[in-house]
Amino acid sequence: MLIDMDDTILSAYGRPEIAWHHIAAEFADELAPLPPTAIAAAVLSFARNFWSTAEPAWRLKLGEARRISVQGGFDALAAAGHPPLPADLAIRIADRFTEYREEEMFIFPGAHDAIDELRSLGVKLALVTNGAADTQRAKVERFELAHRFHHIQIEGEHGFGKPEERAYLHAMDALGVGAEDTWMIGDNLEWEVEAPQRLGIYAIWMDVHGDGLPPGSIIKPDRIIRSLAELLPK
């Protein structure tokens, strides 16, 4: 099994709208007369557009990307006729968002037990995660994941990541398995379903909140689960 980390094993980056509204509310006094909801909406809109076309290298520079997104939201509001907000405030809001994400991160209930049980059953396990080396390695250590996997593969340490084919091929090679014997589990439909399926990997989508597939999705997982415990034999 190739298992994603963020929002598959850990609650990490899902539901960004909740986090941005929370952070905007923390800075309400400095954002006045603009309401925090307007700030959060503008930042979210800019961030979604930014990430829709961002180069993979930006996955290794999340802090900088967040600063750009907040400033972009500020600029959009100013262009719409609202009072301009200072650049230093954009930086402080973005950095606070990064801190908040770290503070709120937690391992999904039952994830450790499910991984341990899979390993005890003889399943070969690889953790395959995108992101910067220092950030992702810190999570691996913080949440005691290293000893639970036969192979740890972090984009920033290896120089490649999902959805590049070699990310999956390298992980399978490390485990000594072929695509026909491999499952990929994760929350990103492109990275953990569509790309692995092209290689013949059985792709399982983690829908932890039970939201279901996006309307009109052309990506069809082989299976949908809400927790890793569902992978255990009945």
N, CA, C and O of each residue as an XYZ file, in Angstrom:
936
protein
N       0.831     -1.198      0.000
C       0.000      0.000      0.000
C       0.870      1.253      0.000
O       1.833      1.356      0.760
N       0.518      2.193     -0.856
C       1.112      3.521     -0.848
C       0.085      4.447     -0.205
O      -1.032      4.580     -0.704
N       0.458      5.081      0.891
C      -0.504      5.873      1.653
C      -0.042      7.318      1.733
O       1.099      7.597      2.102
N      -0.926      8.224      1.388
C      -0.693      9.655      1.518
C      -0.691     10.019      3.003
O      -1.179      9.249      3.830
N      -0.143     11.188      3.344
C      -0.121     11.603      4.747
C      -1.157     12.682      5.072
O      -2.046     12.460      5.894
N      -1.044     13.847      4.430
C      -1.899     14.981      4.785
C      -3.341     14.760      4.360
O      -3.629     14.531      3.185
N      -4.241     14.832      5.332
C      -5.675     14.657      5.144
C      -6.045     13.236      4.727
O      -7.125     12.986      4.191
N      -5.111     12.306      4.991
C      -5.378     10.874      4.862
C      -5.065     10.188      6.187
O      -5.882      9.436      6.719
N      -3.873     10.457      6.710
C      -3.489     10.002      8.048
C      -3.674     11.137      9.057
O      -4.118     10.917     10.184
N      -3.328     12.346      8.633
C      -3.417     13.530      9.493
C      -4.469     14.492      8.978
O      -4.669     14.613      7.770
N      -5.136     15.170      9.884
C      -5.956     16.316      9.504
C      -5.007     17.493      9.368
O      -4.514     18.014     10.369
N      -4.748     17.915      8.139
C      -3.695     18.898      7.910
C      -4.169     20.139      7.165
O      -4.152     21.238      7.718
N      -4.593     19.972      5.910
C      -4.883     21.136      5.078
C      -6.311     21.170      4.540
O      -6.654     22.062      3.765
N      -7.135     20.225      4.935
C      -8.504     20.214      4.452
C      -9.310     21.391      4.988
O      -8.959     21.995      6.001
N     -10.393     21.700      4.288
C     -11.310     22.771      4.677
C     -10.603     24.106      4.935
O     -10.751     24.669      6.020
N      -9.846     24.623      3.974
C      -9.124     25.882      4.199
C     -10.031     27.063      4.486
O      -9.616     28.026      5.131
N     -11.277     26.995      4.007
C     -12.191     28.112      4.250
C     -12.435     28.319      5.743
O     -12.574     29.457      6.192
N     -12.489     27.245      6.510
C     -12.693     27.364      7.952
C     -11.486     28.039      8.595
O     -11.636     28.922      9.440
N     -10.292     27.619      8.191
C      -9.068     28.182      8.766
C      -8.913     29.662      8.420
O      -8.565     30.463      9.288
N      -9.166     30.035      7.165
C      -9.013     31.441      6.782
C     -10.021     32.335      7.489
O      -9.680     33.453      7.876
N     -11.244     31.874      7.665
C     -12.234     32.676      8.391
C     -11.826     32.839      9.853
O     -12.015     33.905     10.438
N     -11.273     31.795     10.432
C     -10.819     31.874     11.818
C      -9.695     32.893     11.962
O      -9.715     33.723     12.871
N      -8.720     32.829     11.069
C      -7.580     33.739     11.157
C      -8.001     35.170     10.884
O      -7.547     36.087     11.569
N      -8.860     35.381      9.898
C      -9.337     36.737      9.613
C     -10.046     37.331     10.829
O      -9.917     38.524     11.108
N     -10.788     36.501     11.545
C     -11.484     36.981     12.743
C     -10.486     37.403     13.822
O     -10.751     38.339     14.576
N      -9.346     36.722     13.902
C      -8.325     37.094     14.885
C      -7.783     38.505     14.629
O      -7.357     39.192     15.557
N      -7.804     38.923     13.374
C      -7.245     40.223     12.986
C      -8.346     41.250     12.697
O      -8.107     42.248     12.017
N      -9.535     41.003     13.211
C     -10.678     41.852     12.866
C     -10.425     43.334     13.136
O     -10.791     44.179     12.319
N      -9.810     43.658     14.264
C      -9.584     45.069     14.601
C      -8.692     45.762     13.580
O      -8.934     46.914     13.219
N      -7.663     45.063     13.115
C      -6.736     45.667     12.160
C      -7.305     45.698     10.743
O      -6.842     46.466      9.899
N      -8.290     44.877     10.492
C      -8.884     44.811      9.158
C     -10.047     45.790      8.986
O     -10.461     46.074      7.862
N     -10.562     46.294     10.078
C     -11.701     47.214     10.023
C     -11.363     48.428      9.153
O     -10.224     48.895      9.162
N     -12.354     48.949      8.394
C     -13.779     48.632      8.448
C     -14.204     47.415      7.630
O     -15.384     47.065      7.622
N     -13.267     46.765      6.943
C     -13.634     45.566      6.194
C     -13.943     44.427      7.161
O     -13.195     44.215      8.115
N     -15.016     43.699      6.936
C     -15.333     42.568      7.817
C     -14.412     41.388      7.544
O     -13.989     41.197      6.404
N     -14.093     40.600      8.548
C     -13.229     39.436      8.351
C     -13.732     38.486      7.272
O     -12.933     37.873      6.564
N     -15.047     38.360      7.142
C     -15.590     37.446      6.130
C     -15.193     37.872      4.718
O     -14.941     37.029      3.856
N     -15.139     39.188      4.485
C     -14.752     39.686      3.161
C     -13.280     39.390      2.889
O     -12.904     39.037      1.771
N     -12.454     39.539      3.923
C     -11.026     39.242      3.777
C     -10.828     37.764      3.468
O     -10.109     37.410      2.533
N     -11.462     36.912      4.248
C     -11.309     35.464      4.051
C     -11.754     35.052      2.651
O     -11.091     34.247      1.997
N     -12.875     35.603      2.194
C     -13.382     35.252      0.867
C     -12.420     35.688     -0.227
O     -12.197     34.951     -1.188
N     -11.849     36.884     -0.089
C     -10.920     37.392     -1.099
C      -9.636     36.568     -1.141
O      -9.122     36.258     -2.216
N      -9.126     36.220      0.032
C      -7.898     35.419      0.096
C      -8.140     34.024     -0.473
O      -7.322     33.507     -1.234
N      -9.261     33.423     -0.103
C      -9.591     32.091     -0.614
C      -9.708     32.094     -2.135
O      -9.204     31.191     -2.802
N     -10.369     33.105     -2.676
C     -10.545     33.194     -4.124
C      -9.196     33.305     -4.823
O      -8.941     32.614     -5.810
N      -8.328     34.182     -4.304
C      -7.005     34.334     -4.917
C      -6.209     33.041     -4.784
O      -5.573     32.603     -5.742
N      -6.239     32.423     -3.593
C      -5.459     31.210     -3.357
C      -5.888     30.076     -4.286
O      -5.043     29.349     -4.808
N      -7.190     29.922     -4.493
C      -7.662     28.847     -5.362
C      -7.214     29.069     -6.804
O      -6.829     28.126     -7.496
N      -7.268     30.315     -7.245
C      -6.789     30.618     -8.596
C      -5.278     30.394     -8.698
O      -4.779     29.870     -9.694
N      -4.567     30.800     -7.654
C      -3.113     30.634     -7.636
C      -2.734     29.168     -7.753
O      -1.900     28.805     -8.583
N      -3.347     28.313     -6.917
C      -2.968     26.902     -6.894
C      -3.461     26.143     -8.119
O      -2.944     25.070     -8.429
N      -4.456     26.687     -8.819
C      -4.951     25.996    -10.016
C      -3.925     25.983    -11.147
O      -3.990     25.137    -12.039
N      -2.973     26.927    -11.108
C      -1.964     27.001    -12.161
C      -0.529     26.989    -11.618
O       0.423     27.109    -12.388
N      -0.373     26.847    -10.311
C       0.956     26.946     -9.692
C       1.875     25.806    -10.128
O       1.437     24.667    -10.292
N       3.140     26.126    -10.308
C       4.144     25.115    -10.610
C       4.355     24.221     -9.380
O       4.161     24.676     -8.253
N       4.752     22.956     -9.583
C       4.968     22.050     -8.451
C       5.934     22.590     -7.398
O       5.818     22.249     -6.221
N       6.888     23.430     -7.811
C       7.872     23.955     -6.857
C       7.215     24.727     -5.725
O       7.776     24.819     -4.633
N       6.031     25.284     -5.969
C       5.351     26.041     -4.913
C       4.910     25.155     -3.755
O       4.692     25.655     -2.651
N       4.775     23.843     -3.983
C       4.414     22.940     -2.882
C       5.507     22.914     -1.820
O       5.261     22.551     -0.670
N       6.722     23.305     -2.219
C       7.837     23.322     -1.291
C       8.006     24.687     -0.628
O       8.902     24.875      0.195
N       7.144     25.636     -0.986
C       7.244     26.998     -0.459
C       5.872     27.483      0.000
O       5.409     28.540     -0.429
N       5.228     26.718      0.866
C       3.867     27.041      1.286
C       3.784     28.380      2.000
O       2.842     29.141      1.779
N       4.762     28.680      2.859
C       4.725     29.939      3.585
C       4.724     31.131      2.646
O       3.948     32.069      2.826
N       5.594     31.095      1.645
C       5.665     32.183      0.669
C       4.386     32.250     -0.156
O       3.890     33.339     -0.449
N       3.849     31.089     -0.532
C       2.615     31.060     -1.314
C       1.456     31.673     -0.530
O       0.608     32.357     -1.102
N       1.422     31.430      0.764
C       0.349     32.001      1.584
C       0.482     33.516      1.687
O      -0.527     34.221      1.684
N       1.693     34.025      1.776
C       1.890     35.474      1.796
C       1.406     36.100      0.495
O       0.769     37.153      0.503
N       1.708     35.450     -0.612
C       1.254     35.940     -1.907
C      -0.271     35.922     -1.982
O      -0.877     36.846     -2.526
N      -0.885     34.884     -1.443
C      -2.339     34.759     -1.496
C      -3.030     35.838     -0.672
O      -4.032     36.406     -1.106
N      -2.502     36.122      0.510
C      -3.118     37.165      1.331
C      -2.951     38.527      0.657
O      -3.901     39.306      0.585
N      -1.755     38.808      0.170
C      -1.546     40.085     -0.514
C      -2.428     40.175     -1.759
O      -2.961     41.240     -2.069
N      -2.579     39.069     -2.463
C      -3.450     39.049     -3.632
C      -4.890     39.340     -3.272
O      -5.587     40.043     -4.004
N      -5.343     38.803     -2.144
C      -6.691     39.106     -1.672
C      -6.841     40.571     -1.310
O      -7.844     41.205     -1.638
N      -5.829     41.106     -0.625
C      -5.829     42.533     -0.278
C      -5.906     43.397     -1.542
O      -6.680     44.352     -1.605
N      -5.105     43.052     -2.537
C      -5.062     43.826     -3.780
C      -6.411     43.788     -4.499
O      -6.857     44.797     -5.045
N      -7.052     42.625     -4.496
C      -8.349     42.500     -5.158
C      -9.390     43.381     -4.484
O     -10.212     43.999     -5.160
N      -9.361     43.443     -3.159
C     -10.308     44.294     -2.435
C     -10.034     45.768     -2.701
O     -10.966     46.555     -2.870
N      -8.762     46.142     -2.737
C      -8.407     47.537     -3.029
C      -8.845     47.921     -4.443
O      -9.329     49.030     -4.672
N      -8.669     46.993     -5.390
C      -9.070     47.256     -6.766
C     -10.584     47.420     -6.890
O     -11.073     48.079     -7.808
N     -11.317     46.816     -5.958
C     -12.778     46.939     -5.957
C     -13.250     48.197     -5.240
O     -14.453     48.429     -5.119
N     -12.305     49.015     -4.762
C     -12.663     50.289     -4.149
C     -12.608     50.338     -2.643
O     -12.958     51.355     -2.044
N     -12.171     49.246     -2.011
C     -12.067     49.221     -0.556
C     -10.748     49.861     -0.121
O      -9.806     49.941     -0.910
N     -10.679     50.313      1.127
C      -9.433     50.931      1.610
C      -8.273     49.942      1.539
O      -8.432     48.781      1.917
N      -7.108     50.384      1.060
C      -5.955     49.469      0.988
C      -5.484     49.070      2.374
O      -5.579     49.847      3.325
N      -4.972     47.849      2.479
C      -4.455     47.317      3.740
C      -2.942     47.180      3.633
O      -2.430     46.901      2.549
N      -2.213     47.369      4.733
C      -0.749     47.369      4.679
C      -0.148     45.999      4.369
O      -0.692     44.962      4.752
N       0.980     46.021      3.671
C       1.650     44.782      3.271
C       2.137     43.988      4.476
O       2.130     42.757      4.447
N       2.559     44.677      5.536
C       3.056     43.952      6.708
C       1.934     43.171      7.380
O       2.177     42.137      8.001
N       0.694     43.673      7.255
C      -0.448     42.948      7.812
C      -0.699     41.667      7.022
O      -1.041     40.635      7.599
N      -0.532     41.731      5.721
C      -0.680     40.523      4.886
C       0.313     39.457      5.310
O      -0.031     38.279      5.400
N       1.542     39.871      5.569
C       2.578     38.922      5.992
C       2.226     38.307      7.339
O       2.357     37.096      7.521
N       1.781     39.129      8.282
C       1.460     38.611      9.611
C       0.262     37.666      9.579
O       0.239     36.669     10.301
N      -0.725     37.973      8.752
C      -1.889     37.096      8.634
C      -1.482     35.762      8.010
O      -1.894     34.703      8.483
N      -0.674     35.811      6.949
C      -0.237     34.578      6.294
C       0.581     33.703      7.240
O       0.395     32.487      7.291
N       1.473     34.323      7.977
C       2.321     33.554      8.897
C       1.511     32.998     10.058
O       1.795     31.905     10.549
N       0.513     33.739     10.494
C      -0.361     33.232     11.552
C      -1.166     32.039     11.048
O      -1.413     31.092     11.795
N      -1.574     32.085      9.778
C      -2.286     30.953      9.185
C      -1.418     29.696      9.224
O      -1.901     28.612      9.550
N      -0.139     29.849      8.890
C       0.782     28.713      8.932
C       0.900     28.165     10.353
O       0.859     26.952     10.558
N       1.046     29.056     11.329
C       1.117     28.627     12.731
C      -0.165     27.904     13.147
O      -0.116     26.870     13.812
N      -1.292     28.451     12.753
C      -2.592     27.879     13.133
C      -2.752     26.473     12.570
O      -3.243     25.578     13.257
N      -2.343     26.282     11.335
C      -2.431     24.958     10.741
C      -1.608     23.938     11.543
O      -2.048     22.809     11.761
N      -0.433     24.343     11.970
C       0.406     23.451     12.777
C      -0.247     23.150     14.125
O      -0.224     22.013     14.596
N      -0.826     24.176     14.737
C      -1.471     24.014     16.044
C      -2.665     23.070     15.973
O      -2.886     22.278     16.890
N      -3.427     23.147     14.904
C      -4.674     22.397     14.787
C      -4.493     20.995     14.198
O      -5.442     20.211     14.168
N      -3.297     20.678     13.736
C      -3.061     19.392     13.095
C      -3.196     18.242     14.099
O      -2.746     18.351     15.240
N      -3.813     17.153     13.670
C      -3.929     15.976     14.537
C      -4.041     14.728     13.674
O      -4.402     14.797     12.499
N      -3.729     13.600     14.268
C      -3.843     12.334     13.559
C      -5.286     11.852     13.659
O      -5.900     11.928     14.723
N      -5.820     11.361     12.558
C      -7.200     10.894     12.570
C      -7.358      9.721     13.542
O      -6.485      8.856     13.616
N      -8.459      9.688     14.281
C      -8.682      8.594     15.229
C      -8.592      7.230     14.537
O      -9.181      7.016     13.477
N      -7.852      6.328     15.151
C      -7.729      4.975     14.637
C      -6.687      4.782     13.556
O      -6.442      3.651     13.136
N      -6.052      5.880     13.083
C      -5.096      5.751     11.981
C      -3.878      4.928     12.376
O      -3.459      4.039     11.634
N      -3.303      5.221     13.549
C      -2.141      4.449     14.003
C      -2.481      2.967     14.098
O      -1.735      2.118     13.609
N      -3.597      2.665     14.723
C      -3.983      1.265     14.914
C      -4.183      0.552     13.581
O      -3.784     -0.602     13.421
N      -4.802      1.246     12.624
C      -5.046      0.628     11.321
C      -3.740      0.341     10.597
O      -3.569     -0.731     10.016
N      -2.818      1.300     10.634
C      -1.519      1.101      9.977
C      -0.761     -0.036     10.640
O      -0.181     -0.880      9.957
N      -0.763     -0.063     11.966
C      -0.068     -1.130     12.688
C      -0.656     -2.492     12.368
O       0.078     -3.469     12.224
N      -1.976     -2.564     12.257
C      -2.632     -3.839     11.958
C      -2.297     -4.293     10.540
O      -2.047     -5.477     10.310
N      -2.291     -3.360      9.593
C      -1.941     -3.710      8.224
C      -0.514     -4.263      8.160
O      -0.250     -5.251      7.474
N       0.383     -3.623      8.872
C       1.776     -4.090      8.867
C       1.879     -5.469      9.509
O       2.626     -6.320      9.026
N       1.145     -5.698     10.581
C       1.197     -6.999     11.253
C       0.653     -8.117     10.368
O       1.000     -9.285     10.544
N      -0.206     -7.745      9.414
C      -0.771     -8.714      8.482
C       0.181     -9.001      7.319
O      -0.119     -9.822      6.452
N       1.319     -8.326      7.307
C       2.308     -8.559      6.266
C       2.204     -7.641      5.064
O       2.871     -7.861      4.052
N       1.369     -6.610      5.166
C       1.225     -5.663      4.062
C       2.452     -4.745      4.028
O       2.830     -4.178      5.054
N       3.072     -4.597      2.856
C       4.186     -3.675      2.699
C       3.638     -2.252      2.563
O       2.731     -1.996      1.770
N       4.197     -1.345      3.341
C       3.634      0.002      3.440
C       4.649      1.076      3.078
O       5.793      1.043      3.530
N       4.216      2.030      2.253
C       5.038      3.195      1.927
C       4.221      4.450      2.189
O       3.066      4.550      1.778
N       4.828      5.397      2.873
C       4.227      6.714      3.058
C       4.733      7.584      1.915
O       5.940      7.780      1.772
N       3.826      8.103      1.104
C       4.201      8.894     -0.076
C       3.533     10.262      0.044
O       2.322     10.391     -0.132
N       4.337     11.276      0.343
C       3.774     12.593      0.616
C       4.496     13.688     -0.151
O       5.716     13.645     -0.309
N       3.746     14.660     -0.623
C       4.325     15.835     -1.253
C       4.664     16.869     -0.189
O       4.185     16.791      0.942
N       5.499     17.845     -0.565
C       5.824     18.935      0.352
C       7.301     19.057      0.636
O       8.117     18.241      0.205
N       7.621     20.112      1.381
C       9.016     20.410      1.705
C       9.593     19.376      2.669
O       8.881     18.813      3.501
N      10.896     19.139      2.539
C      11.557     18.106      3.341
C      11.436     18.368      4.829
O      11.052     17.475      5.584
N      11.762     19.591      5.269
C      11.750     19.856      6.703
C      10.347     19.805      7.285
O      10.141     19.252      8.366
N       9.373     20.382      6.572
C       7.994     20.406      7.062
C       7.413     19.001      7.179
O       6.834     18.642      8.205
N       7.570     18.214      6.127
C       6.960     16.885      6.116
C       7.691     15.909      7.027
O       7.062     15.069      7.670
N       9.020     16.015      7.088
C       9.766     15.137      7.995
C       9.398     15.426      9.444
O       9.328     14.509     10.262
N       9.162     16.702      9.767
C       8.756     17.061     11.129
C       7.432     16.412     11.488
O       7.247     15.985     12.628
N       6.503     16.328     10.536
C       5.218     15.665     10.792
C       5.413     14.166     11.002
O       4.803     13.569     11.889
N       6.266     13.570     10.180
C       6.539     12.133     10.311
C       7.035     11.822     11.719
O       6.619     10.836     12.327
N       7.923     12.667     12.232
C       8.460     12.450     13.574
C       7.435     12.803     14.649
O       7.251     12.053     15.608
N       6.778     13.930     14.492
C       5.809     14.391     15.494
C       4.695     13.375     15.711
O       4.261     13.152     16.841
N       4.238     12.766     14.633
C       3.109     11.845     14.744
C       3.534     10.379     14.698
O       2.717      9.496     14.434
N       4.823     10.125     14.958
C       5.352      8.770     15.150
C       4.981      7.829     13.993
O       4.395      6.766     14.196
N       5.339      8.254     12.785
C       5.000      7.469     11.598
C       6.186      6.694     11.031
O       5.986      5.689     10.349
N       7.412      7.135     11.295
C       8.581      6.556     10.622
C       8.675      5.045     10.794
O       8.880      4.322      9.819
N       8.529      4.564     12.019
C       8.724      3.136     12.265
C       7.545      2.293     11.787
O       7.616      1.064     11.798
N       6.479      2.936     11.376
C       5.286      2.207     10.960
C       5.314      1.830      9.476
O       4.505      1.020      9.023
N       6.246      2.418      8.725
C       6.299      2.198      7.284
C       7.630      1.572      6.881
O       8.670      1.813      7.494
N       7.558      0.762      5.828
C       8.775      0.180      5.283
C       9.540      1.195      4.442
O      10.750      1.066      4.255
N       8.843      2.196      3.939
C       9.471      3.206      3.077
C       8.788      4.550      3.309
O       7.560      4.641      3.283
N       9.584      5.591      3.536
C       9.083      6.956      3.685
C       9.568      7.762      2.481
O      10.771      7.854      2.236
N       8.646      8.336      1.744
C       9.010      9.069      0.528
C       8.417     10.477      0.583
O       7.207     10.659      0.448
N       9.287     11.467      0.782
C       8.884     12.870      0.883
C       9.388     13.608     -0.351
O      10.561     13.506     -0.711
N       8.500     14.342     -0.989
C       8.849     15.040     -2.229
C      10.124     15.865     -2.089
O      11.014     15.785     -2.936
N      10.212     16.657     -1.022
C      11.358     17.537     -0.849
C      12.670     16.810     -0.616
O      13.737     17.382     -0.837
N      12.613     15.566     -0.174
C      13.824     14.776      0.045
C      14.255     14.012     -1.210
O      15.440     13.747     -1.412
N      13.277     13.663     -2.048
C      13.584     12.836     -3.213
C      13.676     13.626     -4.511
O      14.237     13.142     -5.494
N      13.127     14.842     -4.522
C      13.203     15.657     -5.729
C      12.087     15.423     -6.727
O      12.129     15.958     -7.835
N      11.099     14.640     -6.357
C       9.926     14.434     -7.209
C       8.741     14.060     -6.322
O       8.907     13.600     -5.192
N       7.548     14.269     -6.862
C       6.351     13.981     -6.061
C       5.160     13.668     -6.948
O       5.247     13.735     -8.174
N       4.067     13.331     -6.325
C       2.817     13.072     -7.048
C       2.359     14.352     -7.750
O       2.524     15.426     -7.171
N       1.803     14.306     -8.944
C       1.392     13.115     -9.697
C       2.405     12.617    -10.732
O       2.018     11.976    -11.709
N       3.691     12.902    -10.534
C       4.706     12.364    -11.452
C       4.731     10.839    -11.370
O       4.677     10.272    -10.279
N       4.811     10.196    -12.496
C       4.799      8.735    -12.511
C       5.899      8.140    -11.649
O       5.689      7.130    -10.977
N       7.078      8.768    -11.668
C       8.191      8.170    -10.927
C       7.965      8.173     -9.426
O       8.610      7.410     -8.707
N       7.054      9.022     -8.932
C       6.756      8.999     -7.494
C       6.166      7.653     -7.095
O       6.526      7.091     -6.060
N       5.264      7.141     -7.914
C       4.635      5.844     -7.621
C       5.583      4.689     -7.975
O       5.678      3.704     -7.244
N       6.270      4.826     -9.091
C       7.194      3.765     -9.517
C       8.322      3.581     -8.512
O       8.715      2.456     -8.205
N       8.843      4.702     -8.000
C       9.931      4.623     -7.027
C       9.460      3.950     -5.738
O      10.164      3.112     -5.174
N       8.266      4.324     -5.279
C       7.732      3.733     -4.044
C       7.494      2.234     -4.217
O       7.802      1.445     -3.324
N       6.946      1.847     -5.366
C       6.716      0.412     -5.603
C       8.033     -0.344     -5.686
O       8.149     -1.463     -5.185
N       9.025      0.272     -6.320
C      10.340     -0.369     -6.409
C      10.940     -0.546     -5.021
O      11.546     -1.577     -4.733
N      10.774      0.454     -4.162
C      11.304      0.374     -2.796
C      10.656     -0.763     -2.019
O      11.294     -1.385     -1.169
N       9.397     -1.030     -2.309
C       8.692     -2.117     -1.623
C       8.865     -3.460     -2.320
O       8.561     -4.508     -1.751
N       9.359     -3.421     -3.561
C       9.534     -4.655     -4.311
C       8.230     -5.236     -4.823
O       8.042     -6.452     -4.834
N       7.327     -4.355     -5.249
C       6.014     -4.806     -5.733
C       5.730     -4.178     -7.095
O       6.370     -3.202     -7.488
N       4.753     -4.756     -7.815
C       4.292     -4.215     -9.079
C       2.950     -3.535     -8.928
O       2.305     -3.639     -7.885
N       2.533     -2.842     -9.967
C       1.278     -2.098     -9.917
C       0.076     -2.999     -9.650
O      -0.862     -2.606     -8.956
N       0.109     -4.206    -10.204
C      -1.028     -5.113    -10.041
C      -1.231     -5.552     -8.598
O      -2.300     -6.045     -8.239
N      -0.207     -5.376     -7.773
C      -0.296     -5.766     -6.361
C      -0.343     -4.564     -5.420
O      -0.159     -4.709     -4.211
N      -0.588     -3.381     -5.975
C      -0.468     -2.161     -5.189
C      -1.777     -1.394     -5.097
O      -2.536     -1.298     -6.062
N      -2.017     -0.856     -3.918
C      -3.112      0.085     -3.694
C      -2.521      1.444     -3.345
O      -1.502      1.527     -2.660
N      -3.167      2.515     -3.819
C      -2.818      3.888     -3.430
C      -3.998      4.460     -2.684
O      -5.134      4.377     -3.151
N      -3.737      5.046     -1.516
C      -4.807      5.613     -0.694
C      -4.498      7.079     -0.425
O      -3.404      7.408      0.034
N      -5.457      7.967     -0.709
C      -5.249      9.379     -0.428
C      -6.466     10.222     -0.726
O      -7.459      9.734     -1.266
N      -6.383     11.492     -0.371
C      -7.546     12.392     -0.460
C      -7.589     13.218     -1.741
O      -8.605     13.855     -2.017
N      -6.507     13.227     -2.538
C      -6.448     14.055     -3.728
C      -6.815     13.220     -4.956
O      -6.133     12.251     -5.288
N      -7.891     13.606     -5.616
C      -8.385     12.795     -6.728
C      -7.385     12.697     -7.876
O      -7.294     11.656     -8.527
N      -6.647     13.751     -8.129
C      -5.661     13.708     -9.214
C      -4.437     12.897     -8.812
O      -3.974     12.039     -9.563
N      -3.917     13.177     -7.621
C      -2.654     12.579     -7.198
C      -2.792     11.148     -6.729
O      -1.904     10.329     -6.967
N      -3.902     10.832     -6.061
C      -4.033      9.510     -5.448
C      -5.039      8.598     -6.139
O      -5.212      7.445     -5.742
N      -5.699      9.106     -7.165
C      -6.640      8.263     -7.911
C      -6.291      8.257     -9.401
O      -5.904      7.222     -9.943
N      -6.423      9.393    -10.053
C      -6.257      9.428    -11.509
C      -4.865      8.992    -11.952
O      -4.733      8.108    -12.798
N      -3.830      9.605    -11.389
C      -2.462      9.267    -11.806
C      -2.099      7.815    -11.498
O      -1.559      7.143    -12.377
N      -2.365      7.293    -10.296
C      -2.052      5.882    -10.032
C      -2.822      4.918    -10.935
O      -2.280      3.900    -11.365
N      -4.081      5.239    -11.222
C      -4.875      4.347    -12.075
C      -4.263      4.193    -13.456
O      -4.363      3.128    -14.065
N      -3.627      5.256    -13.958
C      -2.984      5.163    -15.275
C      -1.863      4.131    -15.289
O      -1.506      3.600    -16.341
N      -1.313      3.854    -14.110
C      -0.237      2.870    -13.994
C      -0.748      1.480    -13.650
O       0.030      0.533    -13.538
N      -2.065      1.363    -13.483
C      -2.634      0.070    -13.139
C      -2.732     -0.180    -11.650
O      -2.961     -1.313    -11.225
N      -2.562      0.857    -10.852
C      -2.675      0.761     -9.393
C      -4.139      0.890     -8.987
O      -4.880      1.694     -9.553
N      -4.544      0.106     -8.018
C      -5.895      0.193     -7.455
C      -5.950      1.432     -6.571
O      -5.189      1.540     -5.610
N      -6.842      2.367     -6.885
C      -6.834      3.680     -6.248
C      -8.033      3.884     -5.334
O      -9.185      3.761     -5.750
N      -7.733      4.198     -4.075
C      -8.763      4.371     -3.050
C      -8.772      5.829     -2.598
O      -7.751      6.362     -2.161
N      -9.918      6.457     -2.707
C     -10.053      7.867     -2.346
C     -10.504      8.009     -0.902
O     -11.493      7.405     -0.488
N      -9.769      8.815     -0.134
C     -10.132      9.096      1.247
C     -11.066     10.310      1.284
O     -10.636     11.436      1.032
N     -12.312     10.081      1.591
C     -13.327     11.135      1.706
C     -13.697     11.252      3.174
O     -14.790     10.861      3.584
N     -12.770     11.798      3.966
C     -12.903     11.733      5.419
C     -14.153     12.446      5.932
O     -14.711     12.051      6.956
N     -14.594     13.488      5.235
C     -15.768     14.243      5.687
C     -17.079     13.728      5.077
O     -18.155     14.228      5.404
N     -16.985     12.734      4.195
C     -18.194     12.191      3.587
C     -18.871     13.145      2.623
O     -20.092     13.109      2.467
N     -18.084     14.006      1.968
C     -18.665     14.986      1.051
C     -19.080     14.370     -0.281
O     -19.932     14.927     -0.973
N     -18.507     13.253     -0.646
C     -18.791     12.649     -1.943
C     -17.974     13.285     -3.044
O     -17.345     14.325     -2.849
N     -17.990     12.650     -4.204
C     -17.242     13.168     -5.339
C     -17.791     14.525     -5.777
O     -18.997     14.758     -5.687
N     -16.919     15.428     -6.250
C     -17.404     16.710     -6.758
C     -18.388     16.486     -7.907
O     -18.220     15.548     -8.686
N     -19.400     17.325     -8.020
C     -20.371     17.177     -9.117
C     -19.663     17.168    -10.473
O     -18.823     18.022    -10.755
N     -20.012     16.202    -11.292
C     -19.442     16.122    -12.628
C     -18.043     15.560    -12.690
O     -17.411     15.608    -13.746
N     -17.536     15.024    -11.588
C     -16.174     14.490    -11.578
C     -16.027     13.370    -12.596
O     -16.833     12.442    -12.647
N     -14.970     13.479    -13.409
C     -14.695     12.409    -14.376
C     -13.708     11.393    -13.800
O     -13.427     10.367    -14.419
N     -13.187     11.691    -12.612
C     -12.274     10.771    -11.934
C     -13.097      9.837    -11.062
O     -13.876     10.288    -10.222
N     -12.928      8.562    -11.258
C     -13.730      7.571    -10.546
C     -12.827      6.644     -9.732
O     -12.171      5.771    -10.300
N     -12.784      6.820     -8.416
C     -11.970      5.929     -7.579
C     -12.444      4.484     -7.680
O     -13.615      4.221     -7.955
N     -11.528      3.557     -7.456
C     -11.910      2.151     -7.398
C     -12.686      1.857     -6.121
O     -13.476      0.915     -6.056
N     -12.443      2.686     -5.105
C     -13.142      2.530     -3.832
C     -13.081      3.862     -3.093
O     -12.149      4.643     -3.284
N     -14.071      4.116     -2.253
C     -14.103      5.334     -1.432
C     -14.219      4.922      0.036
O     -15.064      4.098      0.388
N     -13.374      5.493      0.885
C     -13.424      5.207      2.318
C     -13.406      6.518      3.097
O     -13.102      7.578      2.549
N     -13.738      6.428      4.385
C     -13.697      7.601      5.258
C     -12.655      7.459      6.357
O     -12.383      8.417      7.080
N     -12.073      6.281      6.488
C     -11.003      6.071      7.480
C     -10.151      4.896      7.056
O     -10.611      4.011      6.335
N      -8.912      4.888      7.503
C      -8.011      3.780      7.165
C      -8.479      2.469      7.766
O      -8.136      1.401      7.259
N      -9.249      2.531      8.826
C      -9.746      1.306      9.460
C     -10.601      0.477      8.488
O     -10.713     -0.740      8.643
N     -11.191      1.128      7.503
C     -12.028      0.417      6.533
C     -11.201     -0.496      5.638
O     -11.761     -1.349      4.949
N      -9.879     -0.333      5.633
C      -9.020     -1.200      4.824
C      -8.742     -2.542      5.485
O      -8.271     -3.476      4.836
N      -9.034     -2.634      6.779
C      -8.756     -3.877      7.505
C      -9.756     -4.958      7.141
O     -10.920     -4.660      6.872
N      -9.318     -6.208      7.128
C     -10.259     -7.305      6.831
C     -11.331     -7.378      7.902
O     -11.076     -7.146      9.084
N     -12.519     -7.703      7.466
C     -13.673     -7.789      8.387
C     -13.530     -9.027      9.298
O     -14.393     -9.277     10.140
